[in-house]
Amino acid sequence: MFDMIKKIVQYPRITRKYPKEALDHGPILGKPEIDSAQCTFCGACILSCPASAIVMVAEKKEIGINLDQCIFCTLCSEICPVNAVRITHEVELAVKNRNDLRKTPAVIEKQDIPGLSYEIMGEKIQQKARQTFGRSLQIREVDAGSCNGCDYEINSLNNPVNDLERLGMHFVASPRHADLLLVTGTATRNMELALVKTYNAAPDPKLVVAVGACACSGGIFRDSYATRNGIDCILPVDVYIPGCPPRPEAIMYGILKALDRIID
């Protein structure tokens, strides 16, 4: 008993209050942004981008980044000769429509991605989940051929710092018990059938969340003979969470956005 009391005093509560309180970004590396007014359109960032995520139309002086492909390596900011690329602290990037993450020549301007209210949390989330599913939200994580970077971040959702279960969300061992599938990886040819079987085994209504650049678009492995260009080539996806890998808070934000969608 004495040792227990000693540890309680020695180690204070470390669980973050996110999403009840706004994320304290600190030194977090978020999405890169390019200032087209400062950019000279030399193309150095495009040549150096390992994910081929940067698109440019020099004649129209338009440039942008496809966030569904970006691996957040910061190389574009390091190589830019005029410092036109800035690495932000923004990580709450999950969207319901993949096109909202893409910057094509036709839609190159910055888009306003609506965020999820911080008030939808805790007891409110549990209440909505019970209204939709009749119980707390059950999550099944599916590795469809990832490098395990995203899987490590998903595992950290259950640590004392993030404590996803405080929001009434739990990981389950079988897709037959799942309401939501968290899918990582590019959906390799060897894992494609397993992914489809997992999806079919999950009861309706169900949600699918693509976690990481590979699951969103194929990432640096896109257009490979052994992979798909994102899991939406196989399954219907409700929410896309970009990043390589996305932070635990970004994944949590995506799950909350997915739950908000099915309740609409």
C-alpha positions in Angstrom: 0.0 0.0 0.0 2.8 2.4 0.9 4.5 1.7 -2.5 1.3 2.4 -4.3 0.8 5.7 -2.6 4.4 6.6 -3.3 3.9 6.0 -7.0 0.7 8.0 -7.1 2.5 11.0 -5.6 5.7 10.5 -7.7 4.0 10.0 -11.0 1.1 12.6 -11.6 -1.6 12.0 -14.2 -0.1 12.1 -17.6 -3.2 11.5 -19.8 -3.7 14.3 -22.3 -7.1 15.9 -22.3 -7.3 15.9 -26.1 -9.8 16.3 -27.8 -11.5 18.1 -24.9 -8.7 20.6 -25.0 -6.9 21.8 -28.1 -3.7 19.9 -29.0 -0.5 21.5 -27.6 1.5 21.3 -30.8 4.9 22.1 -29.4 7.7 20.8 -31.7 5.3 18.6 -33.7 6.1 18.3 -37.4 2.9 18.8 -39.4 2.0 19.2 -43.0 4.2 21.3 -45.3 2.9 24.4 -47.1 4.3 26.2 -50.1 4.1 30.0 -50.4 3.4 30.5 -54.1 4.1 34.2 -53.8 7.7 33.5 -52.6 8.2 30.4 -54.8 10.4 30.8 -57.9 9.0 27.6 -59.5 12.5 26.2 -60.0 11.2 22.6 -59.5 13.9 21.6 -57.0 11.3 20.4 -54.5 9.5 18.3 -57.2 12.8 16.6 -58.2 13.6 15.8 -54.6 10.2 14.7 -53.3 10.4 10.9 -52.7 6.6 10.5 -52.9 6.1 12.6 -56.0 3.5 14.6 -54.0 4.2 18.1 -55.3 2.4 19.4 -58.3 3.2 22.5 -60.2 2.0 24.5 -63.2 4.8 27.0 -63.7 2.9 29.0 -66.5 0.1 29.7 -64.1 2.4 30.1 -61.1 0.5 27.4 -59.2 2.1 24.9 -56.9 0.8 22.6 -54.2 1.2 19.3 -52.3 -1.0 16.2 -52.5 -1.2 15.4 -48.8 -2.6 11.9 -49.4 0.8 11.1 -51.0 3.1 13.3 -48.8 5.2 11.4 -46.3 6.1 14.6 -44.3 9.8 14.0 -44.7 10.5 17.8 -44.7 13.0 17.4 -47.6 11.1 20.0 -49.7 11.7 22.7 -47.0 15.3 21.7 -46.6 16.1 21.9 -50.4 14.1 25.0 -51.3 16.6 27.7 -52.2 14.2 30.6 -51.4 12.6 29.1 -48.2 9.2 29.1 -49.8 8.2 25.8 -48.1 7.2 25.9 -44.4 6.6 23.0 -42.2 3.5 23.7 -40.0 2.4 22.1 -36.8 -1.0 21.1 -38.2 -1.7 17.4 -37.8 -5.5 17.3 -37.6 -5.8 16.5 -41.3 -8.3 13.7 -41.6 -11.0 14.2 -44.3 -14.0 12.3 -45.5 -13.2 13.0 -49.2 -9.8 12.1 -50.6 -9.9 14.9 -53.1 -9.8 17.4 -50.2 -6.2 16.2 -49.7 -5.1 16.7 -53.3 -3.9 19.8 -55.0 -4.4 19.3 -58.7 -3.7 22.1 -61.3 -7.5 22.6 -61.5 -7.9 23.1 -57.8 -4.5 24.3 -56.6 -5.7 26.8 -54.0 -5.7 26.0 -50.3 -8.9 24.4 -49.3 -10.8 25.0 -46.0 -11.1 21.6 -44.4 -13.8 21.7 -41.7 -12.6 20.4 -38.4 -14.4 18.4 -35.8 -15.7 20.3 -32.7 -13.7 19.7 -29.6 -17.0 19.4 -27.7 -17.8 16.0 -29.3 -15.8 13.9 -26.9 -16.0 11.7 -23.8 -19.6 11.0 -22.6 -21.1 12.6 -25.8 -19.1 10.3 -28.0 -20.0 7.2 -26.0 -23.7 8.3 -26.1 -23.6 8.7 -29.9 -21.8 5.5 -30.4 -24.4 3.6 -28.3 -27.2 5.3 -30.3 -25.6 4.1 -33.5 -24.1 0.7 -32.6 -26.0 -0.1 -29.3 -22.7 -0.1 -27.4 -19.2 1.5 -27.3 -17.3 1.7 -30.5 -15.3 -1.4 -31.3 -12.2 -1.1 -33.5 -10.3 -3.7 -35.4 -6.8 -2.7 -36.7 -5.8 -4.3 -40.0 -2.3 -4.3 -41.4 -2.6 -4.6 -45.2 1.1 -4.5 -45.9 2.6 -1.6 -44.0 6.1 -0.9 -42.7 4.5 -1.0 -39.2 5.1 2.7 -38.6 1.4 3.5 -38.5 0.8 0.4 -36.5 3.2 1.6 -33.8 1.2 4.9 -33.6 -2.1 3.0 -33.4 -0.7 0.9 -30.5 0.2 4.1 -28.7 -3.5 5.1 -28.6 -3.9 2.6 -25.7 -1.0 4.0 -23.6 -1.6 6.1 -20.5 -0.8 9.3 -22.4 -3.6 8.9 -25.0 -5.9 6.4 -23.4 -8.4 6.0 -26.2 -10.7 3.8 -24.0 -11.6 6.9 -22.0 -13.7 7.9 -25.0 -15.6 4.6 -25.0 -13.6 3.1 -27.9 -12.0 -0.3 -27.6 -9.8 -2.6 -29.9 -11.1 -6.0 -30.5 -9.4 -9.2 -31.7 -12.0 -10.2 -34.4 -13.6 -8.2 -37.2 -16.9 -10.0 -36.4 -17.0 -7.8 -33.3 -15.9 -4.6 -35.0 -17.7 -1.4 -35.9 -14.7 0.3 -37.4 -11.7 -1.0 -39.4 -8.4 1.0 -39.0 -6.4 0.0 -42.1 -2.7 0.6 -42.6 -0.5 -0.3 -45.5 -0.9 -0.1 -49.3 -3.0 -3.3 -49.6 -0.3 -5.4 -51.1 -1.3 -8.2 -53.6 -0.6 -10.8 -50.9 -2.9 -9.0 -48.4 -5.7 -7.9 -50.7 -7.8 -11.0 -50.2 -7.3 -11.0 -46.5 -8.4 -7.3 -46.3 -11.6 -8.0 -48.3 -12.4 -11.0 -46.1 -11.9 -8.9 -43.0 -14.2 -6.2 -44.4 -16.9 -8.8 -45.2 -16.6 -10.3 -41.8 -17.4 -7.0 -40.0 -21.1 -6.6 -39.4 -23.1 -3.6 -40.8 -23.1 -0.7 -40.2 -19.3 -0.4 -40.4 -16.7 2.2 -41.0 -13.3 2.1 -42.8 -10.5 4.5 -41.9 -7.4 4.7 -44.1 -4.4 5.4 -41.8 -1.2 6.8 -43.3 0.0 7.8 -46.8 0.2 4.2 -48.0 -3.4 3.4 -47.1 -4.6 6.8 -48.5 -2.8 6.7 -51.9 -0.1 4.0 -51.9 2.5 6.5 -50.6 6.0 5.9 -52.0 5.0 2.5 -53.2 2.2 3.7 -55.5 2.1 2.4 -59.0 4.2 -0.7 -57.9 3.5 -4.1 -59.4 3.0 -5.5 -55.8 0.7 -2.9 -54.3 -2.5 -1.0 -54.8 -2.7 2.8 -54.9 -4.6 3.1 -51.6 -7.2 0.8 -50.1 -10.0 2.7 -51.7 -9.2 0.7 -54.8 -10.6 -2.2 -52.9 -12.9 -1.0 -50.1 -15.1 2.0 -49.6 -13.3 4.4 -47.3 -15.1 6.8 -44.9 -12.1 8.8 -43.6 -8.5 9.4 -44.8 -5.8 10.2 -42.3 -2.6 11.4 -44.1 0.9 11.2 -42.7 3.9 8.9 -42.6 3.1 7.9 -40.0 0.3 10.1 -38.6 0.6 11.0 -34.9 -1.7 9.4 -32.4 -3.7 12.6 -32.0 -4.2 12.7 -35.8 -5.5 9.1 -35.8 -7.8 9.9 -32.8 -9.1 12.9 -34.8 -9.8 10.8 -37.8 -11.7 8.2 -35.7 -13.8 11.0 -34.2 -14.5 12.4 -37.7 -15.6 8.9 -38.9 -17.9 8.5 -36.0 -19.4 11.9 -36.7 -20.0 10.9 -40.3 -22.0 7.8 -39.6 -24.2 9.6 -37.1 -25.1 12.4 -39.6 
